[in-house]
Amino acid sequence: MESKLMSENCKRQIRELMREKISIEDRLQFSTDSREIQRLEDDLYEVKDTLDKLTNGVWFEDVSEHELQKEREGLN
């Protein structure tokens, strides 16, 4: 049961990181201050790095697509 709980926690964290990634990308698109741009780019790098670690380097814009791929791999 604990492994399922960990899996749900991981999914929740991935969703939160994806929301944060989208938010940072939106702010980055409209930012004009060079210091803010650098900070946002650093934040975006950290979010993407964390996503890579959580998903073993395989992550998608839509977490449900990631889950579908895992299911397909499980069938083979």
VEXDOTI-428300 format. One record per residue: residue number from 1; residue in three letters; y, x, z of N, C-alpha, C in turn. Coordinates in pm, whole numbers, plus 50000, padded with zeros to 5 digits. Atoms other than C-alpha are relative to their C-alpha. Layout:
<sites>
<site k="NUM" r="ALA" n_y="Y" n_x="X" n_z="Z" ca_y="Y" ca_x="X" ca_z="Z" c_y="Y" c_x="X" c_z="Z"/>
...
</sites>
This chain:
<sites>
<site k="1" r="MET" n_y="49880" n_x="50083" n_z="50000" ca_y="50000" ca_x="50000" ca_z="50000" c_y="50126" c_x="50087" c_z="50000"/>
<site k="2" r="GLU" n_y="49883" n_x="49914" n_z="49992" ca_y="50237" ca_x="50286" ca_z="50078" c_y="50040" c_x="50056" c_z="49864"/>
<site k="3" r="SER" n_y="49967" n_x="49946" n_z="50132" ca_y="50212" ca_x="50429" ca_z="49725" c_y="50074" c_x="49895" c_z="49917"/>
<site k="4" r="LYS" n_y="49928" n_x="50106" n_z="50072" ca_y="50320" ca_x="50090" ca_z="49583" c_y="50143" c_x="49991" c_z="50052"/>
<site k="5" r="LEU" n_y="49867" n_x="50002" n_z="49942" ca_y="50613" ca_x="50092" ca_z="49824" c_y="50084" c_x="50116" c_z="49947"/>
<site k="6" r="MET" n_y="49929" n_x="49885" n_z="50055" ca_y="50710" ca_x="50440" ca_z="49708" c_y="50038" c_x="49974" c_z="49855"/>
<site k="7" r="SER" n_y="49974" n_x="50031" n_z="50140" ca_y="50684" ca_x="50323" ca_z="49350" c_y="50119" c_x="49904" c_z="49988"/>
<site k="8" r="GLU" n_y="49889" n_x="50096" n_z="50003" ca_y="50918" ca_x="50030" ca_z="49418" c_y="50131" c_x="50067" c_z="50041"/>
<site k="9" r="ASN" n_y="49881" n_x="49927" n_z="49959" ca_y="51162" ca_x="50259" ca_z="49597" c_y="50049" c_x="50090" c_z="49887"/>
<site k="10" r="CYS" n_y="49964" n_x="49914" n_z="50112" ca_y="51155" ca_x="50498" ca_z="49302" c_y="50064" c_x="49917" c_z="49889"/>
<site k="11" r="LYS" n_y="49943" n_x="50088" n_z="50103" ca_y="51220" ca_x="50211" ca_z="49058" c_y="50142" c_x="49957" c_z="50038"/>
<site k="12" r="ARG" n_y="49869" n_x="50042" n_z="49952" ca_y="51511" ca_x="50092" ca_z="49271" c_y="50099" c_x="50115" c_z="49985"/>
<site k="13" r="GLN" n_y="49912" n_x="49884" n_z="50010" ca_y="51657" ca_x="50443" ca_z="49283" c_y="50035" c_x="50029" c_z="49854"/>
<site k="14" r="ILE" n_y="49974" n_x="49978" n_z="50142" ca_y="51622" ca_x="50481" ca_z="48905" c_y="50101" c_x="49898" c_z="49949"/>
<site k="15" r="ARG" n_y="49905" n_x="50103" n_z="50043" ca_y="51802" ca_x="50150" ca_z="48849" c_y="50141" c_x="50031" c_z="50050"/>
<site k="16" r="GLU" n_y="49869" n_x="49966" n_z="49944" ca_y="52084" ca_x="50256" ca_z="49082" c_y="50062" c_x="50118" c_z="49927"/>
<site k="17" r="LEU" n_y="49949" n_x="49884" n_z="50073" ca_y="52116" ca_x="50590" ca_z="48906" c_y="50043" c_x="49963" c_z="49859"/>
<site k="18" r="MET" n_y="49961" n_x="50044" n_z="50135" ca_y="52125" ca_x="50419" ca_z="48567" c_y="50135" c_x="49928" c_z="50004"/>
<site k="19" r="ARG" n_y="49870" n_x="50069" n_z="49984" ca_y="52410" ca_x="50195" ca_z="48688" c_y="50111" c_x="50102" c_z="50021"/>
<site k="20" r="GLU" n_y="49901" n_x="49897" n_z="49973" ca_y="52593" ca_x="50499" ca_z="48820" c_y="50030" c_x="50080" c_z="49873"/>
<site k="21" r="LYS" n_y="49984" n_x="49926" n_z="50125" ca_y="52536" ca_x="50685" ca_z="48490" c_y="50091" c_x="49923" c_z="49904"/>
<site k="22" r="ILE" n_y="49919" n_x="50084" n_z="50089" ca_y="52684" ca_x="50396" ca_z="48290" c_y="50144" c_x="49995" c_z="50049"/>
<site k="23" r="SER" n_y="49866" n_x="50005" n_z="49943" ca_y="52980" ca_x="50373" ca_z="48525" c_y="50075" c_x="50131" c_z="49975"/>
<site k="24" r="ILE" n_y="49937" n_x="49869" n_z="50023" ca_y="53052" ca_x="50746" ca_z="48499" c_y="50035" c_x="50017" c_z="49853"/>
<site k="25" r="GLU" n_y="49975" n_x="49988" n_z="50144" ca_y="53021" ca_x="50737" ca_z="48119" c_y="50120" c_x="49915" c_z="49959"/>
<site k="26" r="ASP" n_y="49886" n_x="50087" n_z="50030" ca_y="53268" ca_x="50446" ca_z="48104" c_y="50130" c_x="50064" c_z="50047"/>
<site k="27" r="ARG" n_y="49878" n_x="49937" n_z="49948" ca_y="53521" ca_x="50624" ca_z="48325" c_y="50034" c_x="50126" c_z="49920"/>
<site k="28" r="LEU" n_y="49979" n_x="49878" n_z="50078" ca_y="53473" ca_x="50945" ca_z="48128" c_y="50063" c_x="49969" c_z="49864"/>
<site k="29" r="GLN" n_y="49949" n_x="50040" n_z="50131" ca_y="53546" ca_x="50765" ca_z="47803" c_y="50151" c_x="49976" c_z="50001"/>
<site k="30" r="PHE" n_y="49859" n_x="50038" n_z="49995" ca_y="53889" ca_x="50652" ca_z="47920" c_y="50086" c_x="50094" c_z="50084"/>
<site k="31" r="SER" n_y="49925" n_x="49907" n_z="49917" ca_y="53993" ca_x="50945" ca_z="48137" c_y="50080" c_x="50097" c_z="49914"/>
<site k="32" r="THR" n_y="49915" n_x="49904" n_z="50071" ca_y="54277" ca_x="51171" ca_z="48029" c_y="50031" c_x="50123" c_z="50085"/>
<site k="33" r="ASP" n_y="49973" n_x="49889" n_z="49909" ca_y="54310" ca_x="51398" ca_z="48334" c_y="49886" c_x="50102" c_z="49992"/>
<site k="34" r="SER" n_y="50104" n_x="49898" n_z="50022" ca_y="54126" ca_x="51725" ca_z="48271" c_y="49919" c_x="50028" c_z="50127"/>
<site k="35" r="ARG" n_y="50076" n_x="49978" n_z="49875" ca_y="54033" ca_x="51770" ca_z="48639" c_y="49902" c_x="49886" c_z="50026"/>
<site k="36" r="GLU" n_y="50089" n_x="50115" n_z="49982" ca_y="53891" ca_x="51419" ca_z="48656" c_y="49885" c_x="50005" c_z="49899"/>
<site k="37" r="ILE" n_y="50104" n_x="49989" n_z="50102" ca_y="53701" ca_x="51474" ca_z="48330" c_y="49894" c_x="50100" c_z="50044"/>
<site k="38" r="GLN" n_y="50095" n_x="49898" n_z="49954" ca_y="53543" ca_x="51790" ca_z="48471" c_y="49914" c_x="49947" c_z="50115"/>
<site k="39" r="ARG" n_y="50075" n_x="50056" n_z="49887" ca_y="53446" ca_x="51611" ca_z="48793" c_y="49899" c_x="49896" c_z="49953"/>
<site k="40" r="LEU" n_y="50090" n_x="50102" n_z="50052" ca_y="53297" ca_x="51319" ca_z="48600" c_y="49885" c_x="50062" c_z="49923"/>
<site k="41" r="GLU" n_y="50108" n_x="49933" n_z="50073" ca_y="53102" ca_x="51552" ca_z="48372" c_y="49900" c_x="50065" c_z="50096"/>
<site k="42" r="ASP" n_y="50089" n_x="49942" n_z="49898" ca_y="52964" ca_x="51732" ca_z="48679" c_y="49915" c_x="49891" c_z="50065"/>
<site k="43" r="ASP" n_y="50073" n_x="50112" n_z="49940" ca_y="52870" ca_x="51397" ca_z="48837" c_y="49893" c_x="49947" c_z="49904"/>
<site k="44" r="LEU" n_y="50095" n_x="50049" n_z="50101" ca_y="52704" ca_x="51284" ca_z="48514" c_y="49881" c_x="50095" c_z="49987"/>
<site k="45" r="TYR" n_y="50108" n_x="49902" n_z="50006" ca_y="52503" ca_x="51606" ca_z="48497" c_y="49905" c_x="49982" c_z="50118"/>
<site k="46" r="GLU" n_y="50082" n_x="50017" n_z="49880" ca_y="52381" ca_x="51553" ca_z="48854" c_y="49914" c_x="49873" c_z="49992"/>
<site k="47" r="VAL" n_y="50074" n_x="50126" n_z="50013" ca_y="52280" ca_x="51191" ca_z="48785" c_y="49886" c_x="50017" c_z="49900"/>
<site k="48" r="LYS" n_y="50104" n_x="49981" n_z="50102" ca_y="52092" ca_x="51287" ca_z="48468" c_y="49891" c_x="50094" c_z="50051"/>
<site k="49" r="ASP" n_y="50097" n_x="49907" n_z="49945" ca_y="51923" ca_x="51577" ca_z="48648" c_y="49908" c_x="49929" c_z="50100"/>
<site k="50" r="THR" n_y="50079" n_x="50076" n_z="49904" ca_y="51809" ca_x="51346" ca_z="48927" c_y="49906" c_x="49903" c_z="49928"/>
<site k="51" r="LEU" n_y="50086" n_x="50089" n_z="50078" ca_y="51680" ca_x="51093" ca_z="48673" c_y="49883" c_x="50076" c_z="49938"/>
<site k="52" r="ASP" n_y="50106" n_x="49917" n_z="50059" ca_y="51485" ca_x="51370" ca_z="48499" c_y="49893" c_x="50034" c_z="50105"/>
<site k="53" r="LYS" n_y="50095" n_x="49965" n_z="49893" ca_y="51327" ca_x="51472" ca_z="48830" c_y="49918" c_x="49880" c_z="50045"/>
<site k="54" r="LEU" n_y="50071" n_x="50121" n_z="49956" ca_y="51237" ca_x="51116" ca_z="48927" c_y="49900" c_x="49950" c_z="49896"/>
<site k="55" r="THR" n_y="50084" n_x="50054" n_z="50107" ca_y="51082" ca_x="51038" ca_z="48589" c_y="49923" c_x="50109" c_z="49926"/>
<site k="56" r="ASN" n_y="50069" n_x="49886" n_z="50062" ca_y="50931" ca_x="51380" ca_z="48512" c_y="50052" c_x="50029" c_z="49860"/>
<site k="57" r="GLY" n_y="49937" n_x="49968" n_z="50127" ca_y="51177" ca_x="51429" ca_z="48229" c_y="49993" c_x="49892" c_z="49895"/>
<site k="58" r="VAL" n_y="50010" n_x="50110" n_z="50097" ca_y="51104" ca_x="51096" ca_z="48062" c_y="50069" c_x="49878" c_z="50060"/>
<site k="59" r="TRP" n_y="49930" n_x="50120" n_z="49953" ca_y="51363" ca_x="50827" ca_z="48123" c_y="50072" c_x="49936" c_z="49884"/>
<site k="60" r="PHE" n_y="49945" n_x="50082" n_z="50107" ca_y="51512" ca_x="50553" ca_z="47915" c_y="50122" c_x="49926" c_z="50050"/>
<site k="61" r="GLU" n_y="49884" n_x="50080" n_z="49963" ca_y="51831" ca_x="50349" ca_z="47909" c_y="49957" c_x="49874" c_z="50075"/>
<site k="62" r="ASP" n_y="50052" n_x="50122" n_z="49937" ca_y="51621" ca_x="50050" ca_z="48012" c_y="49874" c_x="50037" c_z="50077"/>
<site k="63" r="VAL" n_y="50113" n_x="49963" n_z="49916" ca_y="51386" ca_x="50108" ca_z="48303" c_y="49876" c_x="49919" c_z="49963"/>
<site k="64" r="SER" n_y="50116" n_x="50082" n_z="50036" ca_y="51163" ca_x="49821" ca_z="48187" c_y="49927" c_x="50062" c_z="49882"/>
<site k="65" r="GLU" n_y="50064" n_x="49932" n_z="50112" ca_y="51097" ca_x="50015" ca_z="47864" c_y="49914" c_x="50115" c_z="50051"/>
<site k="66" r="HIS" n_y="50076" n_x="49891" n_z="49938" ca_y="50984" ca_x="50308" ca_z="48078" c_y="49870" c_x="49945" c_z="50060"/>
<site k="67" r="GLU" n_y="50119" n_x="50061" n_z="49942" ca_y="50744" ca_x="50078" ca_z="48261" c_y="49900" c_x="49958" c_z="49893"/>
<site k="68" r="LEU" n_y="50088" n_x="50038" n_z="50110" ca_y="50605" ca_x="49945" ca_z="47932" c_y="49927" c_x="50121" c_z="49943"/>
<site k="69" r="GLN" n_y="50065" n_x="49879" n_z="50049" ca_y="50536" ca_x="50299" ca_z="47813" c_y="49891" c_x="50046" c_z="50094"/>
<site k="70" r="LYS" n_y="50101" n_x="49960" n_z="49902" ca_y="50351" ca_x="50380" ca_z="48135" c_y="49877" c_x="49909" c_z="49989"/>
<site k="71" r="GLU" n_y="50112" n_x="50094" n_z="50016" ca_y="50138" ca_x="50067" ca_z="48088" c_y="49919" c_x="50031" c_z="49875"/>
<site k="72" r="ARG" n_y="50069" n_x="49966" n_z="50125" ca_y="50057" ca_x="50162" ca_z="47727" c_y="49917" c_x="50125" c_z="50017"/>
<site k="73" r="GLU" n_y="50074" n_x="49875" n_z="49977" ca_y="49955" ca_x="50511" ca_z="47835" c_y="49878" c_x="49974" c_z="50087"/>
<site k="74" r="GLY" n_y="50111" n_x="50034" n_z="49913" ca_y="49732" ca_x="50359" ca_z="48101" c_y="49887" c_x="49931" c_z="49927"/>
<site k="75" r="LEU" n_y="50101" n_x="50069" n_z="50078" ca_y="49548" ca_x="50156" ca_z="47839" c_y="49918" c_x="50095" c_z="49913"/>
<site k="76" r="ASN" n_y="50071" n_x="49903" n_z="50087" ca_y="49451" ca_x="50462" ca_z="47634" c_y="49901" c_x="50084" c_z="50075"/>
</sites>
